[in-house]
């Protein structure tokens, strides 16, 4: 019973021991094995899914890849280039990218090999992408992800970099995540493979070397060669080629002009040595060449010569207005936006052919910079501002008025910062009397309101005119304060008469004057539609809307006087081509018919008479000075048979200057002298439709003999007239009038015959007594001389046969004066002095006569006149008197008798 009690009653608890147990039961898998089984299955599934998704993703990205546009690759940003009127290079327009496109043949082989060695050693054999390099880069990127290395490694070939720098440049610049970079890389690979099939290796490397950024705004190897070494790429040494190829990886870091690099040059030195070593490794250079270049790199013998890349360009006074004109024309023709045309000008590689004459521009700039040529204020001092810019400024423009081409445009004096105020083109100021040929006398002659021989009254402006044009308390006057009276229109313009100018515009009308002014190119704000602006050139200059003129406007306007009245809008370029040489613009000047040919020649002829200070040779000069009210602007505008031009002198912050506007005329002569070097004498021919005729200067009519006999001299002038406007009637202003020569009053019947004369005067109603011609106007007062009075000598007690004792002088019919040996006795004295010479006839009270008299004493027979200085020997009980006393007493008795 004991054995049975140890047996289990539960069958599940029964333990079976048998050698055959493993064979009879299936072995169950362990947990680890099951885990790896499911893990790898999951990985496989995920891998398949990722692969499918990845392929789909890549396909999707490829679908968004732009088509290969080879033109886009060739269409590289490069600065626009400017040329002068002879087609010679002036300068590059400042650009966001400084780039100069060169051909494959202009690239030295060492430079090409240096780039292949350091950037893409299998470039010549791969098909646009380097699989080996991609795999290596991918492996390194995995190590980065696992934290074993730093930085993502690139695998881009030269072909891929070219795609990145051109077709995908916008995407590369806007990347903000790794996904963006992956997307761009996929597209880059696709396009690189396509491009390698489309272009030769030479073309790919050429284009690549023209596109790569190589420090700041420097793009391409030619720009880098100039920037770092001051030479063309084709002239680079092996060392220089290795340096430029080396900095491509990190232009800012390896640039020799980087502050850190200049202090610690080991960065770019080591990088250059790396490039040289790789070139030697690949067999591109010999050991000897390597050793020399390597030693120079070690010694930092790079010989850098930095190119100036600031925004200031050569001849910028001219260049920026020229570019502005190109911009306006591109917008008008092609409907570009402002942004589009700006990008085209800055980076489009345009070729702009300007009208600039470089030699003349340089010479004129030197003349303006020389303080001694500006004869205002103290010429020994040239004050400057804090930047060293002269305070006294000047500007000048010279134009070939037959074509409208601007040859010289100087916007200021001294070394000024880039894009400073261009006073010759963009600035506007009051122009003073230079307006008079354009808005006063030119229009008045052109409309046949007057002729050059029309007399104009240079006297005070009437109150009616002053009120009409709101002069207020300002009373216009001539510059010298005088009034000439009658002057011809020619003289009024020659001598710049302000008063006649106002009166002429009043006759002409403000609207007509304004129309001619605007056609001349002058700018008028509404506030300047005034008599002051149109007759005197005094513009209102409202804030925010400045008006007036500048030297370019005036040079253009005055050119019309030499071009049959035709004014050409100034042009600063003739042609613009794109980077491929296609013509985008051809510039022809706008034509404005300003005056008739006849008017133009008459004004030209007049202006020749007022330009002596501007003369520089035998070549004729015609022009006009201008001064503003406060003497804060001095102008001269004029022309020769070759060119028109204008100069201005003044301060940017206006202030009164000493001197005269003739200083501007003198400056004009100096700049025109250099512009006319080597040119022969010639003059402008008179056009048909003009006649010459004699004219009286005081009537504007055909002269009579009296016009030649004017008290001032000959008043006849031979003048030019537009045919049909010459005098048709004879002068009725000059008249001959009898006057008293002693007082110039109208003669009467009482005027002494000896004083009666006939003189030639002018008739002039309401003559101004302050005018210079007033003394020659017909007198209005009659001679007030009384009838002749006679003195009967018997009335004054003189007897005949009297011997001369001393002089007796009759002053008038009321009194006498005599003198004897120092003793003087006088009567009533008024006017005149007369000596009696005869007592036997009546004499006029205003005649001079002499008289011999004899005075009697106690010895009446004694001849006092023959006194021999002896005493009287008669028996006289009185005390004897001296001879002198006797004579004095005798004469006194005679005088007393006369008065009594």
Beta strands, then each sheet from edge to edge (+ up, - down):
strand 1: 81-83
strand 2: 89-92
strand 3: 98-99
strand 4: 218-219
strand 5: 351-354
strand 6: 392-400
strand 7: 405-410
strand 8: 455-458
strand 9: 485-488
strand 10: 566-568
strand 11: 573-577
strand 12: 583-586
strand 13: 591-593
strand 14: 622-627
strand 15: 633-639
strand 16: 644-651
strand 17: 690-696
strand 18: 716-722
strand 19: 734-740
strand 20: 745-746
strand 21: 756-762
strand 22: 790-791
strand 23: 808-812
strand 24: 815-820
strand 25: 823-826
strand 26: 834-835
strand 27: 843-844
sheet 1: 2+ 1- 5- 11+ 12-
sheet 2: 3+ 4+
sheet 3: 7+ 6- 16+ 15- 14+
sheet 4: 8+ 9-
sheet 5: 10+ 13-
sheet 6: 17+ 18-
sheet 7: 20+ 19- 21+
sheet 8: 22+ 27-
sheet 9: 25+ 24- 23+ 26-
end
